[in-house]
Each structure stands twice: as structure tokens, then as C-alpha cells.
């Protein structure tokens, strides 16, 4: 994932998956390892199986 705050592309920690309002897409939320900013990324149904 890409952090908008420190401009790095890193693996996040504390991954959580939240359901988007339409029920078809999901959002992957993680915390940046460097600055601690919460990053989010939209994922589809296919990518949901972690």
C-alpha cells in the first residue's frame, strides 16, 4: 500500500477489512510502519480471500 503522508510504498500493519456501503466492495485498512498514518485501499470480491 502507498502512504500519502510519508510517500512510501510499504506493507502496513494491523490490517482490518471493512465492508463498503454497497456490499460488493471492501476496504483494506492498515497502519503505516514509519509514520503511523492509517492507509486504506479498495479491494474487490476476488481479492477479499486473504
Secondary structure, DSSP 8 states (H G I E B T S, - for coil): -B-TTT--B---EEEEEEE-TTSS-EEEEEE-TTT--EEEEEE-SGGG--
